[in-house]
Amino acid sequence: MKWGVDKYLFMVGAGLALVAGLADSMSWMMEGGVVAIAVSTVLAVLGLAIGLMNIKDNESVAFAVFALGLSVGLLALGLLGIVGAYISPIMVRFGTMVAGTALVVCTTGLFKTMKAK
């Protein structure tokens, strides 16, 4: 298995999502503050970069289903009580990175559909 820049970007993004989610769940990072906005922006930009480098044409439908499933799963995590209070912020931050990647996948699919007609 070859490790390229895209894999390292994913690992950095996942680690940042974990740390920021834990900090958010323990109230170290105020939601809506400058740090939270900066972290969300960095995660979204990492997601865009990962989407541009890593998602191939044959993977786009599977990734879109994954992104949709993640967003539905995030809603269910809030119902887990005390465990959900710690897991949910981590997954929301990870979801921010996935949303950036999904934006690339959906935009690429839209342009290919428009080009085919």
N, CA, C and O atoms as a Tinker XYZ file with bonds, in Angstrom:
   468  protein
     1  N      0.846000   -1.179000    0.000000    73     2
     2  CA     0.000000    0.000000    0.000000    64     1     3
     3  C      0.887000    1.236000    0.000000    63     2     4     5
     4  O      1.705000    1.423000    0.901000    81     3
     5  N      0.723000    2.066000   -1.003000    73     3     6
     6  CA     1.539000    3.248000   -1.156000    64     5     7
     7  C      0.894000    4.421000   -0.424000    63     6     8     9
     8  O     -0.301000    4.674000   -0.579000    81     7
     9  N      1.674000    5.125000    0.363000    73     7    10
    10  CA     1.186000    6.280000    1.110000    64     9    11
    11  C      1.593000    7.542000    0.377000    63    10    12    13
    12  O      2.774000    7.878000    0.296000    81    11
    13  N      0.591000    8.241000   -0.159000    73    11    14
    14  CA     0.840000    9.504000   -0.824000    64    13    15
    15  C      0.422000   10.670000    0.065000    63    14    16    17
    16  O      0.074000   10.490000    1.232000    81    15
    17  N      0.463000   11.841000   -0.499000    73    15    18
    18  CA     0.103000   13.047000    0.226000    64    17    19
    19  C     -1.349000   12.987000    0.693000    63    18    20    21
    20  O     -1.665000   13.445000    1.791000    81    19
    21  N     -2.236000   12.425000   -0.132000    73    19    22
    22  CA    -3.655000   12.366000    0.229000    64    21    23
    23  C     -3.889000   11.545000    1.497000    63    22    24    25
    24  O     -4.744000   11.898000    2.309000    81    23
    25  N     -3.155000   10.475000    1.674000    73    23    26
    26  CA    -3.308000    9.653000    2.885000    64    25    27
    27  C     -2.834000   10.406000    4.123000    63    26    28    29
    28  O     -3.451000   10.325000    5.185000    81    27
    29  N     -1.726000   11.143000    3.974000    73    27    30
    30  CA    -1.230000   11.932000    5.102000    64    29    31
    31  C     -2.190000   13.071000    5.446000    63    30    32    33
    32  O     -2.396000   13.382000    6.619000    81    31
    33  N     -2.776000   13.693000    4.416000    73    31    34
    34  CA    -3.761000   14.738000    4.674000    64    33    35
    35  C     -4.965000   14.181000    5.429000    63    34    36    37
    36  O     -5.500000   14.831000    6.327000    81    35
    37  N     -5.387000   12.970000    5.056000    73    35    38
    38  CA    -6.512000   12.347000    5.755000    64    37    39
    39  C     -6.150000   12.080000    7.215000    63    38    40    41
    40  O     -6.960000   12.328000    8.108000    81    39
    41  N     -4.944000   11.579000    7.463000    73    39    42
    42  CA    -4.531000   11.295000    8.835000    64    41    43
    43  C     -4.444000   12.585000    9.657000    63    42    44    45
    44  O     -4.844000   12.597000   10.821000    81    43
    45  N     -3.938000   13.648000    9.079000    73    43    46
    46  CA    -3.874000   14.936000    9.776000    64    45    47
    47  C     -5.287000   15.437000   10.065000    63    46    48    49
    48  O     -5.567000   15.916000   11.163000    81    47
    49  N     -6.168000   15.326000    9.087000    73    47    50
    50  CA    -7.550000   15.775000    9.275000    64    49    51
    51  C     -8.286000   14.964000   10.328000    63    50    52    53
    52  O     -9.010000   15.524000   11.152000    81    51
    53  N     -8.105000   13.648000   10.306000    73    51    54
    54  CA    -8.764000   12.798000   11.301000    64    53    55
    55  C     -8.223000   13.092000   12.700000    63    54    56    57
    56  O     -8.986000   13.129000   13.664000    81    55
    57  N     -6.918000   13.299000   12.813000    73    55    58
    58  CA    -6.331000   13.646000   14.111000    64    57    59
    59  C     -6.810000   14.998000   14.610000    63    58    60    61
    60  O     -7.110000   15.159000   15.793000    81    59
    61  N     -6.882000   15.971000   13.707000    73    59    62
    62  CA    -7.375000   17.291000   14.077000    64    61    63
    63  C     -8.844000   17.229000   14.482000    63    62    64    65
    64  O     -9.256000   17.899000   15.429000    81    63
    65  N     -9.629000   16.434000   13.774000    73    63    66
    66  CA   -11.041000   16.269000   14.134000    64    65    67
    67  C    -11.185000   15.633000   15.516000    63    66    68    69
    68  O    -12.060000   16.021000   16.290000    81    67
    69  N    -10.335000   14.665000   15.825000    73    67    70
    70  CA   -10.375000   14.014000   17.134000    64    69    71
    71  C    -10.022000   14.994000   18.250000    63    70    72    73
    72  O    -10.738000   15.089000   19.247000    81    71
    73  N     -8.921000   15.721000   18.081000    73    71    74
    74  CA    -8.493000   16.659000   19.117000    64    73    75
    75  C     -9.499000   17.804000   19.269000    63    74    76    77
    76  O     -9.851000   18.183000   20.387000    81    75
    77  N     -9.952000   18.346000   18.154000    73    75    78
    78  CA   -10.908000   19.458000   18.228000    64    77    79
    79  C    -12.246000   19.002000   18.789000    63    78    80    81
    80  O    -12.891000   19.739000   19.534000    81    79
    81  N    -12.670000   17.789000   18.437000    73    79    82
    82  CA   -13.921000   17.275000   18.985000    64    81    83
    83  C    -13.846000   17.044000   20.480000    63    82    84    85
    84  O    -14.791000   17.355000   21.205000    81    83
    85  N    -12.731000   16.501000   20.948000    73    83    86
    86  CA   -12.552000   16.322000   22.391000    64    85    87
    87  C    -12.494000   17.663000   23.110000    63    86    88    89
    88  O    -13.085000   17.831000   24.176000    81    87
    89  N    -11.780000   18.614000   22.523000    73    87    90
    90  CA   -11.702000   19.940000   23.132000    64    89    91
    91  C    -13.072000   20.605000   23.159000    63    90    92    93
    92  O    -13.415000   21.297000   24.118000    81    91
    93  N    -13.847000   20.393000   22.112000    73    91    94
    94  CA   -15.188000   20.965000   22.050000    64    93    95
    95  C    -16.117000   20.316000   23.066000    63    94    96    97
    96  O    -16.930000   20.998000   23.690000    81    95
    97  N    -16.002000   19.002000   23.237000    73    95    98
    98  CA   -16.880000   18.309000   24.173000    64    97    99
    99  C    -16.523000   18.618000   25.623000    63    98   100   101
   100  O    -17.377000   18.516000   26.503000    81    99
   101  N    -15.287000   18.990000   25.878000    73    99   102
   102  CA   -14.869000   19.329000   27.238000    64   101   103
   103  C    -14.884000   20.836000   27.480000    63   102   104   105
   104  O    -14.352000   21.317000   28.480000    81   103
   105  N    -15.491000   21.566000   26.567000    73   103   106
   106  CA   -15.664000   23.023000   26.653000    64   105   107
   107  C    -14.351000   23.783000   26.692000    63   106   108   109
   108  O    -14.295000   24.882000   27.244000    81   107
   109  N    -13.307000   23.231000   26.126000    73   107   110
   110  CA   -12.052000   23.966000   26.018000    64   109   111
   111  C    -12.109000   24.959000   24.866000    63   110   112   113
   112  O    -11.429000   25.986000   24.871000    81   111
   113  N    -12.939000   24.627000   23.876000    73   111   114
   114  CA   -13.036000   25.442000   22.679000    64   113   115
   115  C    -14.484000   25.896000   22.559000    63   114   116   117
   116  O    -15.382000   25.074000   22.375000    81   115
   117  N    -14.707000   27.162000   22.659000    73   115   118
   118  CA   -16.075000   27.665000   22.615000    64   117   119
   119  C    -16.625000   27.554000   21.196000    63   118   120   121
   120  O    -15.984000   28.003000   20.245000    81   119
   121  N    -17.805000   26.960000   21.048000    73   119   122
   122  CA   -18.454000   26.816000   19.741000    64   121   123
   123  C    -18.778000   28.201000   19.194000    63   122   124   125
   124  O    -19.343000   29.032000   19.904000    81   123
   125  N    -18.432000   28.447000   17.968000    73   123   126
   126  CA   -18.683000   29.735000   17.346000    64   125   127
   127  C    -17.556000   30.731000   17.549000    63   126   128   129
   128  O    -17.596000   31.828000   16.991000    81   127
   129  N    -16.550000   30.371000   18.339000    73   127   130
   130  CA   -15.419000   31.259000   18.567000    64   129   131
   131  C    -14.442000   31.219000   17.406000    63   130   132   133
   132  O    -14.619000   30.461000   16.453000    81   131
   133  N    -13.415000   32.041000   17.498000    73   131   134
   134  CA   -12.431000   32.144000   16.430000    64   133   135
   135  C    -11.708000   30.820000   16.218000    63   134   136   137
   136  O    -11.465000   30.424000   15.078000    81   135
   137  N    -11.364000   30.133000   17.299000    73   135   138
   138  CA   -10.644000   28.864000   17.177000    64   137   139
   139  C    -11.527000   27.812000   16.516000    63   138   140   141
   140  O    -11.060000   27.067000   15.655000    81   139
   141  N    -12.790000   27.744000   16.909000    73   139   142
   142  CA   -13.704000   26.758000   16.330000    64   141   143
   143  C    -13.912000   27.015000   14.839000    63   142   144   145
   144  O    -13.963000   26.077000   14.044000    81   143
   145  N    -14.030000   28.271000   14.471000    73   143   146
   146  CA   -14.212000   28.615000   13.058000    64   145   147
   147  C    -12.944000   28.296000   12.266000    63   146   148   149
   148  O    -13.023000   27.799000   11.143000    81   147
   149  N    -11.783000   28.578000   12.842000    73   147   150
   150  CA   -10.524000   28.283000   12.162000    64   149   151
   151  C    -10.345000   26.779000   11.969000    63   150   152   153
   152  O     -9.922000   26.334000   10.903000    81   151
   153  N    -10.668000   25.998000   13.002000    73   151   154
   154  CA   -10.542000   24.534000   12.894000    64   153   155
   155  C    -11.505000   24.001000   11.839000    63   154   156   157
   156  O    -11.130000   23.144000   11.039000    81   155
   157  N    -12.727000   24.492000   11.828000    73   155   158
   158  CA   -13.697000   24.040000   10.827000    64   157   159
   159  C    -13.249000   24.404000    9.419000    63   158   160   161
   160  O    -13.427000   23.617000    8.489000    81   159
   161  N    -12.671000   25.582000    9.254000    73   159   162
   162  CA   -12.177000   25.996000    7.939000    64   161   163
   163  C    -11.018000   25.112000    7.487000    63   162   164   165
   164  O    -10.969000   24.696000    6.330000    81   163
   165  N    -10.091000   24.826000    8.392000    73   163   166
   166  CA    -8.952000   23.962000    8.052000    64   165   167
   167  C     -9.447000   22.567000    7.672000    63   166   168   169
   168  O     -8.961000   21.984000    6.703000    81   167
   169  N    -10.413000   22.022000    8.429000    73   167   170
   170  CA   -10.941000   20.694000    8.117000    64   169   171
   171  C    -11.650000   20.678000    6.770000    63   170   172   173
   172  O    -11.515000   19.714000    6.015000    81   171
   173  N    -12.405000   21.730000    6.456000    73   171   174
   174  CA   -13.089000   21.787000    5.165000    64   173   175
   175  C    -12.093000   21.881000    4.011000    63   174   176   177
   176  O    -12.283000   21.244000    2.975000    81   175
   177  N    -11.038000   22.670000    4.185000    73   175   178
   178  CA   -10.014000   22.792000    3.138000    64   177   179
   179  C     -9.259000   21.474000    2.975000    63   178   180   181
   180  O     -8.951000   21.074000    1.852000    81   179
   181  N     -8.959000   20.795000    4.087000    73   179   182
   182  CA    -8.337000   19.462000    3.990000    64   181   183
   183  C     -9.258000   18.503000    3.237000    63   182   184   185
   184  O     -8.793000   17.711000    2.418000    81   183
   185  N    -10.557000   18.572000    3.508000    73   183   186
   186  CA   -11.517000   17.726000    2.802000    64   185   187
   187  C    -11.537000   18.007000    1.305000    63   186   188   189
   188  O    -11.600000   17.083000    0.494000    81   187
   189  N    -11.483000   19.283000    0.944000    73   187   190
   190  CA   -11.431000   19.634000   -0.486000    64   189   191
   191  C    -10.175000   19.063000   -1.138000    63   190   192   193
   192  O    -10.236000   18.510000   -2.236000    81   191
   193  N     -9.040000   19.197000   -0.461000    73   191   194
   194  CA    -7.780000   18.677000   -1.013000    64   193   195
   195  C     -7.822000   17.163000   -1.147000    63   194   196   197
   196  O     -7.364000   16.608000   -2.147000    81   195
   197  N     -8.373000   16.495000   -0.137000    73   195   198
   198  CA    -8.475000   15.031000   -0.202000    64   197   199
   199  C     -9.393000   14.613000   -1.341000    63   198   200   201
   200  O     -9.103000   13.654000   -2.056000    81   199
   201  N    -10.496000   15.327000   -1.511000    73   199   202
   202  CA   -11.422000   15.012000   -2.591000    64   201   203
   203  C    -10.801000   15.195000   -3.964000    63   202   204   205
   204  O    -11.041000   14.396000   -4.870000    81   203
   205  N    -10.006000   16.240000   -4.123000    73   203   206
   206  CA    -9.366000   16.481000   -5.413000    64   205   207
   207  C     -8.283000   15.454000   -5.725000    63   206   208   209
   208  O     -8.075000   15.109000   -6.888000    81   207
   209  N     -7.592000   14.964000   -4.696000    73   207   210
   210  CA    -6.484000   14.039000   -4.917000    64   209   211
   211  C     -6.875000   12.573000   -4.892000    63   210   212   213
   212  O     -6.224000   11.756000   -5.544000    81   211
   213  N     -7.921000   12.217000   -4.157000    73   211   214
   214  CA    -8.106000   10.820000   -3.815000    64   213   215
   215  C     -9.332000   10.153000   -4.424000    63   214   216   217
   216  O     -9.257000    8.976000   -4.777000    81   215
   217  N    -10.442000   10.841000   -4.562000    73   215   218
   218  CA   -11.683000   10.205000   -4.991000    64   217   219
   219  C    -11.666000   10.038000   -6.506000    63   218   220   221
   220  O    -11.573000   11.016000   -7.248000    81   219
   221  N    -11.757000    8.798000   -6.951000    73   219   222
   222  CA   -11.764000    8.481000   -8.382000    64   221   223
   223  C    -13.209000    8.385000   -8.884000    63   222   224   225
   224  O    -14.153000    8.379000   -8.093000    81   223
   225  N    -13.366000    8.311000  -10.202000    73   223   226
   226  CA   -14.706000    8.273000  -10.796000    64   225   227
   227  C    -15.538000    7.093000  -10.311000    63   226   228   229
   228  O    -16.723000    7.247000  -10.019000    81   227
   229  N    -14.927000    5.924000  -10.226000    73   227   230
   230  CA   -15.690000    4.736000   -9.838000    64   229   231
   231  C    -16.005000    4.700000   -8.344000    63   230   232   233
   232  O    -16.787000    3.857000   -7.906000    81   231
   233  N    -15.413000    5.596000   -7.553000    73   231   234
   234  CA   -15.665000    5.636000   -6.113000    64   233   235
   235  C    -16.673000    6.704000   -5.711000    63   234   236   237
   236  O    -17.056000    6.782000   -4.544000    81   235
   237  N    -17.107000    7.525000   -6.658000    73   235   238
   238  CA   -17.904000    8.689000   -6.293000    64   237   239
   239  C    -19.272000    8.320000   -5.720000    63   238   240   241
   240  O    -19.722000    8.960000   -4.769000    81   239
   241  N    -19.935000    7.321000   -6.264000    73   239   242
   242  CA   -21.252000    6.929000   -5.741000    64   241   243
   243  C    -21.115000    6.330000   -4.350000    63   242   244   245
   244  O    -21.904000    6.647000   -3.460000    81   243
   245  N    -20.134000    5.478000   -4.154000    73   243   246
   246  CA   -19.923000    4.878000   -2.833000    64   245   247
   247  C    -19.579000    5.947000   -1.803000    63   246   248   249
   248  O    -20.033000    5.872000   -0.661000    81   247
   249  N    -18.782000    6.941000   -2.191000    73   247   250
   250  CA   -18.440000    7.991000   -1.243000    64   249   251
   251  C    -19.644000    8.867000   -0.924000    63   250   252   253
   252  O    -19.812000    9.292000    0.219000    81   251
   253  N    -20.485000    9.144000   -1.920000    73   251   254
   254  CA   -21.695000    9.939000   -1.664000    64   253   255
   255  C    -22.623000    9.216000   -0.693000    63   254   256   257
   256  O    -23.222000    9.849000    0.176000    81   255
   257  N    -22.746000    7.901000   -0.833000    73   255   258
   258  CA   -23.563000    7.117000    0.107000    64   257   259
   259  C    -22.941000    7.157000    1.500000    63   258   260   261
   260  O    -23.659000    7.275000    2.493000    81   259
   261  N    -21.616000    7.060000    1.584000    73   259   262
   262  CA   -20.933000    7.148000    2.873000    64   261   263
   263  C    -21.185000    8.502000    3.532000    63   262   264   265
   264  O    -21.486000    8.557000    4.724000    81   263
   265  N    -21.065000    9.590000    2.778000    73   263   266
   266  CA   -21.269000   10.931000    3.335000    64   265   267
   267  C    -22.704000   11.104000    3.822000    63   266   268   269
   268  O    -22.938000   11.718000    4.863000    81   267
   269  N    -23.655000   10.573000    3.081000    73   267   270
   270  CA   -25.055000   10.641000    3.499000    64   269   271
   271  C    -25.289000    9.817000    4.761000    63   270   272   273
   272  O    -25.980000   10.262000    5.678000    81   271
   273  N    -24.716000    8.623000    4.809000    73   271   274
   274  CA   -24.842000    7.785000    5.997000    64   273   275
   275  C    -24.199000    8.402000    7.213000    63   274   276   277
   276  O    -24.709000    8.262000    8.325000    81   275
   277  N    -23.077000    9.088000    7.020000    73   275   278
   278  CA   -22.413000    9.760000    8.131000    64   277   279
   279  C    -23.290000   10.874000    8.688000    63   278   280   281
   280  O    -23.394000   11.035000    9.904000    81   279
   281  N    -23.915000   11.635000    7.811000    73   279   282
   282  CA   -24.755000   12.726000    8.293000    64   281   283
   283  C    -25.979000   12.209000    9.037000    63   282   284   285
   284  O    -26.407000   12.825000   10.014000    81   283
   285  N    -26.548000   11.102000    8.602000    73   283   286
   286  CA   -27.674000   10.506000    9.330000    64   285   287
   287  C    -27.199000    9.917000   10.652000    63   286   288   289
   288  O    -27.890000   10.028000   11.664000    81   287
   289  N    -26.037000    9.300000   10.651000    73   287   290
   290  CA   -25.483000    8.735000   11.873000    64   289   291
   291  C    -25.164000    9.793000   12.918000    63   290   292   293
   292  O    -25.263000    9.536000   14.118000    81   291
   293  N    -24.781000   10.988000   12.464000    73   291   294
   294  CA   -24.502000   12.074000   13.403000    64   293   295
   295  C    -25.744000   12.466000   14.189000    63   294   296   297
   296  O    -25.660000   12.823000   15.364000    81   295
   297  N    -26.885000   12.397000   13.539000    73   295   298
   298  CA   -28.134000   12.706000   14.239000    64   297   299
   299  C    -28.403000   11.692000   15.344000    63   298   300   301
   300  O    -28.869000   12.057000   16.424000    81   299
   301  N    -28.113000   10.430000   15.079000    73   299   302
   302  CA   -28.366000    9.385000   16.070000    64   301   303
   303  C    -27.397000    9.444000   17.243000    63   302   304   305
   304  O    -27.746000    9.036000   18.351000    81   303
   305  N    -26.190000    9.943000   17.018000    73   303   306
   306  CA   -25.202000    9.996000   18.097000    64   305   307
   307  C    -25.632000   10.920000   19.233000    63   306   308   309
   308  O    -25.270000   10.698000   20.388000    81   307
   309  N    -26.389000   11.934000   18.912000    73   307   310
   310  CA   -26.849000   12.849000   19.942000    64   309   311
   311  C    -27.793000   12.205000   20.927000    63   310   312   313
   312  O    -28.022000   12.756000   22.004000    81   311
   313  N    -28.350000   11.052000   20.593000    73   311   314
   314  CA   -29.299000   10.360000   21.457000    64   313   315
   315  C    -28.630000    9.403000   22.431000    63   314   316   317
   316  O    -29.324000    8.729000   23.192000    81   315
   317  N    -27.320000    9.323000   22.434000    73   315   318
   318  CA   -26.616000    8.349000   23.260000    64   317   319
   319  C    -26.324000    8.823000   24.682000    63   318   320   321
   320  O    -25.631000    8.128000   25.425000    81   319
   321  N    -26.822000    9.953000   25.065000    73   319   322
   322  CA   -26.615000   10.433000   26.426000    64   321   323
   323  C    -25.207000   10.917000   26.661000    63   322   324   325
   324  O    -24.662000   11.676000   25.859000    81   323
   325  N    -24.611000   10.481000   27.759000    73   323   326
   326  CA   -23.290000   10.974000   28.156000    64   325   327
   327  C    -22.206000   10.553000   27.170000    63   326   328   329
   328  O    -21.262000   11.310000   26.941000    81   327
   329  N    -22.319000    9.368000   26.586000    73   327   330
   330  CA   -21.332000    8.926000   25.592000    64   329   331
   331  C    -21.449000    9.778000   24.334000    63   330   332   333
   332  O    -20.445000   10.152000   23.728000    81   331
   333  N    -22.691000   10.081000   23.949000    73   331   334
   334  CA   -22.908000   10.914000   22.774000    64   333   335
   335  C    -22.376000   12.319000   22.934000    63   334   336   337
   336  O    -22.035000   12.979000   21.953000    81   335
   337  N    -22.304000   12.776000   24.172000    73   335   338
   338  CA   -21.782000   14.122000   24.417000    64   337   339
   339  C    -20.302000   14.228000   24.072000    63   338   340   341
   340  O    -19.822000   15.315000   23.751000    81   339
   341  N    -19.576000   13.121000   24.131000    73   339   342
   342  CA   -18.156000   13.124000   23.777000    64   341   343
   343  C    -17.919000   12.682000   22.330000    63   342   344   345
   344  O    -17.028000   13.203000   21.660000    81   343
   345  N    -18.701000   11.738000   21.856000    73   343   346
   346  CA   -18.498000   11.217000   20.510000    64   345   347
   347  C    -19.046000   12.161000   19.443000    63   346   348   349
   348  O    -18.438000   12.325000   18.385000    81   347
   349  N    -20.174000   12.771000   19.716000    73   347   350
   350  CA   -20.839000   13.614000   18.725000    64   349   351
   351  C    -19.975000   14.779000   18.235000    63   350   352   353
   352  O    -19.904000   14.988000   17.023000    81   351
   353  N    -19.311000   15.551000   19.109000    73   351   354
   354  CA   -18.466000   16.642000   18.594000    64   353   355
   355  C    -17.301000   16.150000   17.733000    63   354   356   357
   356  O    -16.906000   16.822000   16.780000    81   355
   357  N    -16.757000   14.989000   18.065000    73   355   358
   358  CA   -15.668000   14.430000   17.256000    64   357   359
   359  C    -16.176000   14.102000   15.862000    63   358   360   361
   360  O    -15.526000   14.413000   14.863000    81   359
   361  N    -17.341000   13.473000   15.802000    73   359   362
   362  CA   -17.893000   13.090000   14.505000    64   361   363
   363  C    -18.368000   14.301000   13.705000    63   362   364   365
   364  O    -18.329000   14.282000   12.475000    81   363
   365  N    -18.812000   15.347000   14.386000    73   363   366
   366  CA   -19.197000   16.572000   13.678000    64   365   367
   367  C    -17.971000   17.191000   13.016000    63   366   368   369
   368  O    -18.044000   17.644000   11.873000    81   367
   369  N    -16.853000   17.214000   13.721000    73   367   370
   370  CA   -15.620000   17.744000   13.128000    64   369   371
   371  C    -15.148000   16.869000   11.966000    63   370   372   373
   372  O    -14.713000   17.382000   10.935000    81   371
   373  N    -15.234000   15.547000   12.134000    73   371   374
   374  CA   -14.877000   14.642000   11.040000    64   373   375
   375  C    -15.837000   14.842000    9.869000    63   374   376   377
   376  O    -15.428000   14.806000    8.708000    81   375
   377  N    -17.114000   15.054000   10.181000    73   375   378
   378  CA   -18.114000   15.305000    9.143000    64   377   379
   379  C    -17.835000   16.576000    8.366000    63   378   380   381
   380  O    -18.175000   16.668000    7.187000    81   379
   381  N    -17.220000   17.562000    9.012000    73   379   382
   382  CA   -16.838000   18.794000    8.316000    64   381   383
   383  C    -15.799000   18.497000    7.240000    63   382   384   385
   384  O    -15.860000   19.042000    6.138000    81   383
   385  N    -14.847000   17.632000    7.568000    73   383   386
   386  CA   -13.846000   17.245000    6.578000    64   385   387
   387  C    -14.485000   16.431000    5.454000    63   386   388   389
   388  O    -14.165000   16.634000    4.282000    81   387
   389  N    -15.378000   15.522000    5.801000    73   387   390
   390  CA   -16.055000   14.707000    4.786000    64   389   391
   391  C    -16.938000   15.579000    3.896000    63   390   392   393
   392  O    -17.067000   15.308000    2.702000    81   391
   393  N    -17.546000   16.620000    4.461000    73   391   394
   394  CA   -18.390000   17.516000    3.667000    64   393   395
   395  C    -17.577000   18.236000    2.596000    63   394   396   397
   396  O    -18.061000   18.443000    1.483000    81   395
   397  N    -16.353000   18.617000    2.923000    73   395   398
   398  CA   -15.482000   19.227000    1.917000    64   397   399
   399  C    -15.166000   18.268000    0.785000    63   398   400   401
   400  O    -15.149000   18.652000   -0.384000    81   399
   401  N    -14.919000   17.030000    1.139000    73   399   402
   402  CA   -14.660000   16.008000    0.120000    64   401   403
   403  C    -15.908000   15.727000   -0.703000    63   402   404   405
   404  O    -15.829000   15.569000   -1.921000    81   403
   405  N    -17.060000   15.664000   -0.042000    73   403   406
   406  CA   -18.321000   15.404000   -0.745000    64   405   407
   407  C    -18.655000   16.537000   -1.707000    63   406   408   409
   408  O    -19.246000   16.301000   -2.761000    81   407
   409  N    -18.281000   17.766000   -1.355000    73   407   410
   410  CA   -18.508000   18.895000   -2.259000    64   409   411
   411  C    -17.764000   18.696000   -3.573000    63   410   412   413
   412  O    -18.302000   18.980000   -4.643000    81   411
   413  N    -16.535000   18.211000   -3.496000    73   411   414
   414  CA   -15.759000   17.944000   -4.711000    64   413   415
   415  C    -16.411000   16.833000   -5.524000    63   414   416   417
   416  O    -16.534000   16.944000   -6.744000    81   415
   417  N    -16.830000   15.763000   -4.854000    73   415   418
   418  CA   -17.441000   14.620000   -5.547000    64   417   419
   419  C    -18.734000   15.043000   -6.235000    63   418   420   421
   420  O    -18.956000   14.702000   -7.397000    81   419
   421  N    -19.582000   15.778000   -5.535000    73   419   422
   422  CA   -20.868000   16.196000   -6.111000    64   421   423
   423  C    -20.690000   17.198000   -7.247000    63   422   424   425
   424  O    -21.401000   17.136000   -8.250000    81   423
   425  N    -19.744000   18.118000   -7.091000    73   423   426
   426  CA   -19.495000   19.097000   -8.148000    64   425   427
   427  C    -18.937000   18.416000   -9.393000    63   426   428   429
   428  O    -19.327000   18.748000  -10.512000    81   427
   429  N    -18.041000   17.482000   -9.203000    73   427   430
   430  CA   -17.489000   16.731000  -10.339000    64   429   431
   431  C    -18.588000   15.952000  -11.051000    63   430   432   433
   432  O    -18.657000   15.953000  -12.280000    81   431
   433  N    -19.444000   15.291000  -10.282000    73   431   434
   434  CA   -20.553000   14.544000  -10.881000    64   433   435
   435  C    -21.516000   15.455000  -11.618000    63   434   436   437
   436  O    -22.026000   15.081000  -12.675000    81   435
   437  N    -21.775000   16.637000  -11.089000    73   435   438
   438  CA   -22.662000   17.600000  -11.752000    64   437   439
   439  C    -22.096000   18.046000  -13.080000    63   438   440   441
   440  O    -22.818000   18.100000  -14.076000    81   439
   441  N    -20.805000   18.368000  -13.109000    73   439   442
   442  CA   -20.191000   18.792000  -14.353000    64   441   443
   443  C    -20.152000   17.676000  -15.396000    63   442   444   445
   444  O    -20.319000   17.932000  -16.589000    81   443
   445  N    -19.935000   16.455000  -14.953000    73   443   446
   446  CA   -19.934000   15.322000  -15.895000    64   445   447
   447  C    -21.330000   15.091000  -16.453000    63   446   448   449
   448  O    -21.479000   14.754000  -17.627000    81   447
   449  N    -22.352000   15.266000  -15.627000    73   447   450
   450  CA   -23.724000   15.117000  -16.105000    64   449   451
   451  C    -24.070000   16.202000  -17.109000    63   450   452   453
   452  O    -24.695000   15.930000  -18.134000    81   451
   453  N    -23.667000   17.430000  -16.818000    73   451   454
   454  CA   -23.945000   18.541000  -17.732000    64   453   455
   455  C    -23.178000   18.376000  -19.043000    63   454   456   457
   456  O    -23.681000   18.722000  -20.112000    81   455
   457  N    -21.977000   17.853000  -18.953000    73   455   458
   458  CA   -21.149000   17.671000  -20.148000    64   457   459
   459  C    -21.707000   16.565000  -21.049000    63   458   460   461
   460  O    -21.578000   16.633000  -22.271000    81   459
   461  N    -22.321000   15.556000  -20.449000    73   459   462
   462  CA   -22.850000   14.423000  -21.220000    64   461   463
   463  C    -24.067000   14.807000  -22.032000    63   462   464   465
   464  O    -24.367000   14.158000  -23.034000    81   463
   465  N    -24.770000   15.841000  -21.626000    73   463   466
   466  CA   -25.998000   16.239000  -22.360000    64   465   467
   467  C    -25.683000   17.201000  -23.398000    63   466   468
   468  O    -26.576000   17.651000  -24.116000    81   467
